[in-house]
């Protein structure tokens, strides 16, 4: 399981998944503020956050 997964709230497109934690503004900047799949404006405010325990 990856420590961080960022998806578009509008279309559920995977924006980032990786072992390295990245700040949300860096991910948003990478896509010029819009989801590359649906064009929805990306926000720094998380809409849904899930925290799950790490598996051993």
Biopython code that builds the backbone (N, CA, C, O; Angstrom):
import numpy as np
from Bio.PDB.StructureBuilder import StructureBuilder

atoms = [
    (1, "UNK", "N", (0.841, -1.187, 0.000)),
    (1, "UNK", "CA", (0.000, 0.000, 0.000)),
    (1, "UNK", "C", (0.885, 1.249, 0.000)),
    (1, "UNK", "O", (1.921, 1.291, 0.664)),
    (2, "UNK", "N", (0.467, 2.242, -0.741)),
    (2, "UNK", "CA", (1.210, 3.492, -0.818)),
    (2, "UNK", "C", (0.810, 4.415, 0.338)),
    (2, "UNK", "O", (-0.362, 4.460, 0.712)),
    (3, "UNK", "N", (1.779, 5.155, 0.910)),
    (3, "UNK", "CA", (1.456, 6.075, 1.997)),
    (3, "UNK", "C", (0.564, 7.239, 1.575)),
    (3, "UNK", "O", (-0.165, 7.777, 2.408)),
    (4, "UNK", "N", (0.600, 7.640, 0.312)),
    (4, "UNK", "CA", (-0.199, 8.790, -0.112)),
    (4, "UNK", "C", (-0.836, 8.516, -1.463)),
    (4, "UNK", "O", (-0.191, 8.037, -2.396)),
    (5, "UNK", "N", (-2.130, 8.838, -1.541)),
    (5, "UNK", "CA", (-2.874, 8.727, -2.804)),
    (5, "UNK", "C", (-3.755, 9.967, -2.885)),
    (5, "UNK", "O", (-4.515, 10.262, -1.963)),
    (6, "UNK", "N", (-3.645, 10.686, -3.992)),
    (6, "UNK", "CA", (-4.434, 11.904, -4.211)),
    (6, "UNK", "C", (-5.287, 11.681, -5.450)),
    (6, "UNK", "O", (-4.779, 11.351, -6.522)),
    (7, "UNK", "N", (-6.611, 11.871, -5.283)),
    (7, "UNK", "CA", (-7.515, 11.681, -6.405)),
    (7, "UNK", "C", (-8.393, 12.913, -6.584)),
    (7, "UNK", "O", (-8.622, 13.666, -5.638)),
    (8, "UNK", "N", (-8.877, 13.112, -7.794)),
    (8, "UNK", "CA", (-9.789, 14.214, -8.098)),
    (8, "UNK", "C", (-11.142, 13.917, -7.461)),
    (8, "UNK", "O", (-11.677, 12.818, -7.609)),
    (9, "UNK", "N", (-11.686, 14.888, -6.761)),
    (9, "UNK", "CA", (-12.989, 14.724, -6.114)),
    (9, "UNK", "C", (-14.106, 14.623, -7.152)),
    (9, "UNK", "O", (-15.132, 13.988, -6.907)),
    (10, "UNK", "N", (-13.903, 15.245, -8.297)),
    (10, "UNK", "CA", (-14.938, 15.254, -9.326)),
    (10, "UNK", "C", (-15.077, 13.944, -10.075)),
    (10, "UNK", "O", (-16.181, 13.415, -10.200)),
    (11, "UNK", "N", (-13.952, 13.404, -10.583)),
    (11, "UNK", "CA", (-14.026, 12.227, -11.467)),
    (11, "UNK", "C", (-13.269, 11.015, -10.926)),
    (11, "UNK", "O", (-13.270, 9.953, -11.548)),
    (12, "UNK", "N", (-12.625, 11.171, -9.772)),
    (12, "UNK", "CA", (-11.868, 10.083, -9.125)),
    (12, "UNK", "C", (-10.594, 9.698, -9.878)),
    (12, "UNK", "O", (-10.059, 8.608, -9.676)),
    (13, "UNK", "N", (-10.108, 10.589, -10.744)),
    (13, "UNK", "CA", (-8.855, 10.356, -11.471)),
    (13, "UNK", "C", (-7.695, 10.377, -10.482)),
    (13, "UNK", "O", (-7.632, 11.258, -9.624)),
    (14, "UNK", "N", (-6.789, 9.432, -10.590)),
    (14, "UNK", "CA", (-5.621, 9.358, -9.726)),
    (14, "UNK", "C", (-4.614, 10.434, -10.121)),
    (14, "UNK", "O", (-4.070, 10.408, -11.225)),
    (15, "UNK", "N", (-4.371, 11.374, -9.221)),
    (15, "UNK", "CA", (-3.433, 12.463, -9.486)),
    (15, "UNK", "C", (-2.033, 12.132, -8.983)),
    (15, "UNK", "O", (-1.040, 12.522, -9.597)),
    (16, "UNK", "N", (-1.956, 11.414, -7.865)),
    (16, "UNK", "CA", (-0.645, 11.037, -7.331)),
    (16, "UNK", "C", (-0.809, 9.818, -6.436)),
    (16, "UNK", "O", (-1.767, 9.713, -5.670)),
    (17, "UNK", "N", (0.139, 8.905, -6.549)),
    (17, "UNK", "CA", (0.235, 7.763, -5.649)),
    (17, "UNK", "C", (1.702, 7.445, -5.502)),
    (17, "UNK", "O", (2.401, 7.233, -6.493)),
    (18, "UNK", "N", (2.173, 7.410, -4.270)),
    (18, "UNK", "CA", (3.584, 7.116, -4.086)),
    (18, "UNK", "C", (3.987, 6.958, -2.637)),
    (18, "UNK", "O", (3.236, 7.297, -1.722)),
    (19, "UNK", "N", (5.180, 6.441, -2.447)),
    (19, "UNK", "CA", (5.723, 6.233, -1.114)),
    (19, "UNK", "C", (6.184, 7.540, -0.487)),
    (19, "UNK", "O", (6.213, 7.673, 0.736)),
    (20, "UNK", "N", (6.543, 8.503, -1.329)),
    (20, "UNK", "CA", (7.014, 9.806, -0.837)),
    (20, "UNK", "C", (5.815, 10.726, -0.619)),
    (20, "UNK", "O", (5.000, 10.921, -1.520)),
    (21, "UNK", "N", (5.715, 11.290, 0.588)),
    (21, "UNK", "CA", (4.639, 12.237, 0.866)),
    (21, "UNK", "C", (4.950, 13.562, 0.173)),
    (21, "UNK", "O", (6.042, 14.111, 0.316)),
    (22, "UNK", "N", (3.971, 14.064, -0.578)),
    (22, "UNK", "CA", (4.145, 15.328, -1.303)),
    (22, "UNK", "C", (3.095, 16.322, -0.830)),
    (22, "UNK", "O", (1.953, 15.939, -0.576)),
    (23, "UNK", "N", (3.465, 17.593, -0.709)),
    (23, "UNK", "CA", (2.485, 18.597, -0.305)),
    (23, "UNK", "C", (1.424, 18.798, -1.383)),
    (23, "UNK", "O", (1.733, 18.752, -2.574)),
    (24, "UNK", "N", (0.170, 19.020, -0.971)),
    (24, "UNK", "CA", (-0.915, 19.196, -1.942)),
    (24, "UNK", "C", (-0.663, 20.305, -2.955)),
    (24, "UNK", "O", (-1.016, 20.153, -4.125)),
    (25, "UNK", "N", (-0.057, 21.428, -2.534)),
    (25, "UNK", "CA", (0.171, 22.521, -3.476)),
    (25, "UNK", "C", (1.137, 22.119, -4.588)),
    (25, "UNK", "O", (1.023, 22.612, -5.710)),
    (26, "UNK", "N", (2.084, 21.233, -4.293)),
    (26, "UNK", "CA", (3.025, 20.744, -5.308)),
    (26, "UNK", "C", (2.289, 19.894, -6.355)),
    (26, "UNK", "O", (2.559, 20.003, -7.551)),
    (27, "UNK", "N", (1.369, 19.058, -5.899)),
    (27, "UNK", "CA", (0.591, 18.214, -6.811)),
    (27, "UNK", "C", (-0.329, 19.078, -7.667)),
    (27, "UNK", "O", (-0.450, 18.851, -8.871)),
    (28, "UNK", "N", (-0.971, 20.056, -7.062)),
    (28, "UNK", "CA", (-1.860, 20.966, -7.794)),
    (28, "UNK", "C", (-1.076, 21.744, -8.845)),
    (28, "UNK", "O", (-1.532, 21.895, -9.978)),
    (29, "UNK", "N", (0.095, 22.234, -8.474)),
    (29, "UNK", "CA", (0.940, 22.988, -9.409)),
    (29, "UNK", "C", (1.354, 22.116, -10.602)),
    (29, "UNK", "O", (1.418, 22.589, -11.736)),
    (30, "UNK", "N", (1.631, 20.846, -10.328)),
    (30, "UNK", "CA", (2.027, 19.910, -11.381)),
    (30, "UNK", "C", (0.956, 19.828, -12.471)),
    (30, "UNK", "O", (1.276, 19.651, -13.647)),
    (31, "UNK", "N", (-0.303, 19.956, -12.083)),
    (31, "UNK", "CA", (-1.415, 19.868, -13.041)),
    (31, "UNK", "C", (-2.001, 21.239, -13.383)),
    (31, "UNK", "O", (-3.102, 21.332, -13.927)),
    (32, "UNK", "N", (-1.265, 22.293, -13.063)),
    (32, "UNK", "CA", (-1.675, 23.677, -13.362)),
    (32, "UNK", "C", (-3.057, 24.010, -12.803)),
    (32, "UNK", "O", (-3.819, 24.770, -13.400)),
    (33, "UNK", "N", (-3.366, 23.419, -11.635)),
    (33, "UNK", "CA", (-4.587, 23.754, -10.912)),
    (33, "UNK", "C", (-5.855, 23.080, -11.388)),
    (33, "UNK", "O", (-6.929, 23.329, -10.840)),
    (34, "UNK", "N", (-5.753, 22.215, -12.415)),
    (34, "UNK", "CA", (-6.949, 21.551, -12.948)),
    (34, "UNK", "C", (-6.704, 20.062, -13.112)),
    (34, "UNK", "O", (-5.589, 19.640, -13.418)),
    (35, "UNK", "N", (-7.747, 19.267, -12.908)),
    (35, "UNK", "CA", (-7.652, 17.832, -13.142)),
    (35, "UNK", "C", (-7.427, 17.599, -14.633)),
    (35, "UNK", "O", (-8.165, 18.142, -15.455)),
    (36, "UNK", "N", (-6.416, 16.799, -15.000)),
    (36, "UNK", "CA", (-6.157, 16.560, -16.414)),
    (36, "UNK", "C", (-7.239, 15.701, -17.079)),
    (36, "UNK", "O", (-7.312, 15.639, -18.307)),
    (37, "UNK", "N", (-8.066, 15.050, -16.286)),
    (37, "UNK", "CA", (-9.097, 14.178, -16.833)),
    (37, "UNK", "C", (-10.424, 14.914, -17.060)),
    (37, "UNK", "O", (-11.005, 14.827, -18.141)),
    (38, "UNK", "N", (-10.904, 15.642, -16.032)),
    (38, "UNK", "CA", (-12.228, 16.275, -16.146)),
    (38, "UNK", "C", (-12.179, 17.798, -16.204)),
    (38, "UNK", "O", (-13.188, 18.431, -16.515)),
    (39, "UNK", "N", (-11.012, 18.404, -15.908)),
    (39, "UNK", "CA", (-10.875, 19.851, -15.967)),
    (39, "UNK", "C", (-11.334, 20.590, -14.721)),
    (39, "UNK", "O", (-11.267, 21.818, -14.677)),
    (40, "UNK", "N", (-11.807, 19.859, -13.693)),
    (40, "UNK", "CA", (-12.269, 20.489, -12.454)),
    (40, "UNK", "C", (-11.098, 21.188, -11.766)),
    (40, "UNK", "O", (-9.977, 20.678, -11.753)),
    (41, "UNK", "N", (-11.371, 22.358, -11.197)),
    (41, "UNK", "CA", (-10.346, 23.098, -10.467)),
    (41, "UNK", "C", (-9.960, 22.317, -9.217)),
    (41, "UNK", "O", (-10.828, 21.876, -8.464)),
    (42, "UNK", "N", (-8.664, 22.147, -8.997)),
    (42, "UNK", "CA", (-8.165, 21.437, -7.820)),
    (42, "UNK", "C", (-8.011, 22.413, -6.667)),
    (42, "UNK", "O", (-7.615, 23.563, -6.861)),
    (43, "UNK", "N", (-8.324, 21.949, -5.474)),
    (43, "UNK", "CA", (-8.322, 22.802, -4.289)),
    (43, "UNK", "C", (-7.301, 22.313, -3.273)),
    (43, "UNK", "O", (-7.014, 21.119, -3.189)),
    (44, "UNK", "N", (-6.753, 23.251, -2.499)),
    (44, "UNK", "CA", (-5.845, 22.886, -1.409)),
    (44, "UNK", "C", (-6.606, 22.308, -0.220)),
    (44, "UNK", "O", (-6.020, 21.632, 0.625)),
    (45, "UNK", "N", (-7.907, 22.569, -0.154)),
    (45, "UNK", "CA", (-8.711, 22.061, 0.952)),
    (45, "UNK", "C", (-9.189, 20.646, 0.618)),
    (45, "UNK", "O", (-9.919, 20.458, -0.356)),
    (46, "UNK", "N", (-8.789, 19.655, 1.410)),
    (46, "UNK", "CA", (-9.217, 18.292, 1.123)),
    (46, "UNK", "C", (-10.728, 18.130, 1.301)),
    (46, "UNK", "O", (-11.312, 18.702, 2.221)),
    (47, "UNK", "N", (-11.353, 17.356, 0.427)),
    (47, "UNK", "CA", (-12.794, 17.125, 0.492)),
    (47, "UNK", "C", (-13.087, 15.864, 1.289)),
    (47, "UNK", "O", (-13.971, 15.868, 2.146)),
    (48, "UNK", "N", (-12.382, 14.818, 1.029)),
    (48, "UNK", "CA", (-12.525, 13.542, 1.738)),
    (48, "UNK", "C", (-11.131, 13.055, 2.088)),
    (48, "UNK", "O", (-10.252, 12.999, 1.228)),
    (49, "UNK", "N", (-10.930, 12.706, 3.341)),
    (49, "UNK", "CA", (-9.631, 12.207, 3.766)),
    (49, "UNK", "C", (-9.843, 10.869, 4.454)),
    (49, "UNK", "O", (-10.676, 10.751, 5.353)),
    (50, "UNK", "N", (-9.097, 9.873, 4.036)),
    (50, "UNK", "CA", (-9.118, 8.556, 4.685)),
    (50, "UNK", "C", (-7.735, 8.291, 5.241)),
    (50, "UNK", "O", (-6.729, 8.449, 4.549)),
    (51, "UNK", "N", (-7.698, 7.892, 6.483)),
    (51, "UNK", "CA", (-6.443, 7.505, 7.121)),
    (51, "UNK", "C", (-6.597, 6.049, 7.509)),
    (51, "UNK", "O", (-7.521, 5.682, 8.234)),
    (52, "UNK", "N", (-5.680, 5.218, 7.019)),
    (52, "UNK", "CA", (-5.736, 3.792, 7.300)),
    (52, "UNK", "C", (-4.429, 3.371, 7.944)),
    (52, "UNK", "O", (-3.377, 3.927, 7.629)),
    (53, "UNK", "N", (-4.480, 2.395, 8.846)),
    (53, "UNK", "CA", (-3.248, 1.916, 9.462)),
    (53, "UNK", "C", (-2.365, 1.203, 8.445)),
    (53, "UNK", "O", (-2.849, 0.569, 7.507)),
    (54, "UNK", "N", (-1.071, 1.324, 8.655)),
    (54, "UNK", "CA", (-0.116, 0.635, 7.783)),
    (54, "UNK", "C", (-0.177, -0.856, 8.049)),
    (54, "UNK", "O", (-0.352, -1.285, 9.190)),
    (55, "UNK", "N", (-0.034, -1.639, 7.003)),
    (55, "UNK", "CA", (-0.013, -3.087, 7.150)),
    (55, "UNK", "C", (1.409, -3.560, 7.380)),
    (55, "UNK", "O", (2.357, -3.020, 6.811)),
    (56, "UNK", "N", (1.543, -4.559, 8.206)),
    (56, "UNK", "CA", (2.874, -5.102, 8.493)),
    (56, "UNK", "C", (3.212, -6.214, 7.551)),
    (56, "UNK", "O", (4.295, -6.792, 7.643)),
]
sb = StructureBuilder()
sb.init_structure("model")
sb.init_model(0)
sb.init_chain("A")
sb.init_seg("    ")
for serial, (resi, resn, name, xyz) in enumerate(atoms, 1):
    if name == "N":
        sb.init_residue(resn, " ", resi, " ")
    sb.init_atom(name, np.array(xyz, "f"), 0.0, 1.0, " ", f" {name:<3s}", serial, name[0])
structure = sb.get_structure()
